[in-house]
């Protein structure tokens, strides 16, 4: 599947959700009726636990302030516009159609999902080395990766490890956190740049996996 085809298929899948709220005859009569904005489950799962196959992270249990900020950032084009941020480019058009009311409703909806611990998948990381590297991360994300709203840093423990690896790679490479609109991503970009290589990234994430779910 090409990079250009996948976002199109996701958009089609999202549009298909209209059938739950708008009849076929009504849709034909009102072609510009907005789709049901609760199409997050298309990628993130019906219970918000995420999907590794499509690199859609867990949303269940995510802080509402962080979820809101990211949806607004995607909508504004401050995230998901870099040509190398494949997963972000798939998400950006999904958020672009959301209104403020849609986002507020999604956040309320996501709060109803039961938090379920993610299953660690990393097998090549060195958690002992990652513990040392994580000390720089703890300044914002907390000693136990519990997150810190005052620092605009989300919780990391319990998040999909494959997602964290991808995002750290994106920050390090400049695929994320370089847009002027992403003011909170910029410090993260600088921190990720301090990780020497992919192995260091895996080490940090492997340590986060030890901090509880």
C-alpha positions in Angstrom: 0.0 0.0 0.0 1.5 3.3 -1.0 1.8 6.3 1.3 -0.8 8.2 -0.6 -3.4 5.5 -0.7 -3.6 4.8 3.0 -4.8 8.3 4.1 -7.4 8.0 1.4 -8.6 4.6 2.6 -8.8 6.0 6.2 -10.9 8.9 5.0 -13.2 6.6 3.2 -13.5 4.4 6.3 -14.2 7.4 8.5 -16.9 8.6 6.0 -18.5 5.2 6.2 -19.4 5.9 9.8 -22.0 8.3 8.5 -24.4 5.3 8.0 -24.8 5.1 11.7 -26.3 8.6 11.9 -27.5 9.6 8.4 -29.7 7.5 6.2 -28.8 6.9 2.5 -31.6 9.0 1.2 -30.7 11.9 3.6 -27.1 11.7 2.6 -28.1 11.9 -1.1 -30.2 14.9 -0.4 -27.6 16.7 1.8 -24.2 15.8 0.2 -22.3 18.2 2.4 -23.6 16.8 5.7 -20.5 16.4 8.0 -19.5 12.9 8.9 -19.9 11.5 12.4 -16.8 12.8 14.0 -16.5 9.8 16.3 -14.5 7.8 13.8 -11.4 7.5 16.0 -12.1 3.8 16.5 -11.3 3.2 12.8 -7.6 3.3 13.7 -7.4 3.5 17.4 -9.8 0.7 18.2 -13.3 0.6 19.6 -11.9 0.8 23.1 -9.0 3.2 22.3 -6.2 0.7 23.0 -4.4 1.5 19.7 -3.2 -0.6 16.8 0.4 -1.4 16.1 -0.4 -2.4 12.5 -1.4 1.1 11.6 0.8 2.8 14.3 -2.2 4.4 16.0 -1.5 4.9 19.7 -3.5 4.2 22.8 -6.0 7.0 23.6 -7.7 5.4 26.5 -6.4 6.9 29.7 -4.6 9.8 27.8 -4.8 13.1 29.6 -7.7 15.2 28.2 -5.5 18.4 28.0 -2.9 16.6 26.0 -5.4 14.9 23.7 -7.0 18.3 23.0 -3.7 20.0 22.3 -2.7 17.3 19.8 -6.0 17.3 18.0 -5.9 21.1 17.7 -2.3 20.9 16.5 -3.1 18.3 13.9 -6.1 20.4 12.8 -4.0 23.6 12.5 -1.3 21.8 10.4 1.3 22.1 13.1 1.7 18.4 13.2 1.4 15.7 10.5 2.6 17.9 7.6 6.2 16.7 7.3 6.5 14.3 4.3 8.5 11.8 6.4 6.0 11.7 9.3 3.9 9.0 7.6 1.6 8.3 10.6 1.1 12.0 11.3 0.1 12.6 7.7 -2.5 10.0 8.0 -3.9 11.6 11.2 -3.8 15.2 10.0 -6.7 15.1 7.5 -8.8 13.3 10.1 -8.4 16.2 12.6 -8.7 18.9 9.9 -12.5 18.4 9.7 -13.1 18.6 13.4 -14.8 21.6 15.0 -14.1 22.8 18.5 -17.3 21.1 19.6 -16.2 17.9 17.9 -12.9 17.9 19.7 -14.7 18.6 23.1 -17.0 15.7 22.4 -14.2 13.3 21.5 -12.4 14.1 24.7 -15.5 13.4 26.7 -16.0 10.2 24.8 -12.4 9.1 25.2 -12.8 9.6 29.0 -15.4 6.8 29.0 -12.9 4.2 27.7 -11.4 1.9 30.3 -7.7 2.3 30.6 -6.0 -1.0 29.7 -2.3 -1.5 30.2 -0.4 -1.8 26.9 1.7 -4.9 26.3 5.4 -4.3 26.0 6.8 -5.4 22.6 10.4 -4.3 22.8 13.0 -7.1 23.1 16.2 -5.3 22.1 16.3 -2.5 24.6 18.7 -2.2 27.6 16.5 -0.9 30.4 19.5 -0.4 32.7 21.1 2.0 30.2 17.8 3.5 29.5 17.4 4.4 33.2 20.4 6.7 32.9 19.2 8.2 29.7 15.8 8.8 31.1 17.0 11.2 33.8 16.8 14.0 31.3 13.3 13.0 30.4 12.2 13.0 34.0 12.6 16.8 34.3 9.3 17.1 32.4 7.6 13.8 32.3 8.3 12.9 36.0 10.5 10.4 37.7 7.9 7.6 37.1 6.9 8.9 33.7 3.5 9.9 35.2 3.4 13.1 33.2 3.2 16.8 34.3 0.5 19.1 32.9 2.4 22.2 34.2 5.3 21.2 31.9 2.9 20.2 29.1 4.4 16.7 29.3 2.1 13.7 29.0 2.4 10.5 30.9 4.6 8.0 29.1 4.2 4.9 31.2 1.5 2.6 29.8 1.8 4.0 26.3 2.5 1.7 23.4 6.3 1.3 23.3 6.3 1.0 19.5 4.6 4.4 19.3 7.1 6.0 21.7 10.0 4.6 19.6 8.5 6.0 16.4 7.8 9.4 17.9 11.3 9.7 19.4 12.8 8.9 16.0 10.5 11.6 14.5 11.6 14.2 17.0 15.2 13.3 16.6 15.1 13.5 12.8 13.1 16.7 12.8 9.9 15.2 11.4 8.1 16.4 14.5 8.6 19.4 16.8 10.0 21.8 14.2 6.8 23.5 13.0 6.4 27.0 14.6 2.9 26.1 15.7 4.3 23.2 17.8 5.7 25.2 20.6 5.6 22.4 23.1 7.2 20.0 20.6 10.3 22.1 20.2 11.8 21.3 23.7 11.1 17.6 23.0 12.9 17.9 19.7 15.9 19.2 21.5 15.8 16.4 24.1 15.5 13.7 21.5 18.4 15.1 19.6 20.5 14.1 22.6 19.8 10.4 22.1 22.8 9.0 20.2 21.0 6.5 18.0 18.1 4.2 17.6 19.5 1.8 20.2 19.5 4.7 22.8 15.9 5.3 21.9 15.0 1.7 22.5 16.9 1.7 25.7 14.9 4.7 27.1 11.6 3.2 26.0 12.5 -0.2 27.5 13.1 1.6 30.8 9.8 3.4 30.6 8.2 -0.1 30.2 9.5 -1.0 33.7 7.7 2.0 35.4 4.3 0.3 35.7 1.3 0.3 33.5 
